[in-house]
Amino acid sequence: GVHGTGPEPEMDRERWLAFGAARDAWVFLGGSGTRRCVHAPAGEDPEAGPAYALPAFDLRLAFEPGDFLQGNGPVNAALVERVVALAEPAPGRRVLDAFAGLGNFALPLARGGATVEALEAAPELVLRGGRNAEANGLRSVRCAVADLATEPVPLPAGAFDAAVLDPPRAGARALVTALVARAVPRIVHVSCDPATLARDARILADAGYALVSLALVDMFPQTHHQEALACFVLPSTRGG
């Protein structure tokens, strides 16, 4: 897809339309408040907007230009499958999805049967996540706005069986500290910065958590950027 935000002379508009037709791509023109779809791929509804699929979970997640998305669709699909396997969702289990975006992990976790509390700082993404849950028939996802970077972190009341974290480059120090205080038994941490992952891992290790899984995810091939996926558990709950 293409999103143009500058002035829109008629000549440029015609060029964008030609580009969209040649590439069978979404084309949006305009800035915040004036953005509109001027070309949709064949078979897509311009009013519904773009979406991406997670076939393993029979999910379709709608998004809008400017939303945060993982940049590599096939790798993201594999990452989601691995995260869900590590989080071990099941009926009767309650999972926290922190920095939830528009539901990339929350909805697959709910598809696994868990009740999911999805927290995200950006209100527009929280709205999108709720709509995606509804559109996919998932009633066990609760999406809420929450600042997860400032202490005290506003976690929902009650116990969690697992937590999934996908923080920005700054990491999740405040949230990890709050999860340690709650003794959440299983923490799945997706990181785009090894340095802040190491810092967060030290907090967990000092609290008695064990690192049981660590993998690198080549989200951006032929660059130095790597996603890392780590799973930590409290030894007393490793089988739970």
Protein Blocks (a to p, Z undefined) as FASTA:
>chain_A
ZZdfbdcdfklmmmmmmmmmmnopacdeddehiaccfbdcehiafknopadddfknopac
dddehiacdfblklmmmmmmmmmmmnopaehiacddehklnopmmmmmmmnopacddddf
blklmmmmmmmmmmnopakbccddddfkbccddddedjdfbdcddddfkopmlmmmmmmm
nopabdcdddfbfklmmmmmmmmmmnopacfbdcdddfbghiabdcdddddddfklmmZZ
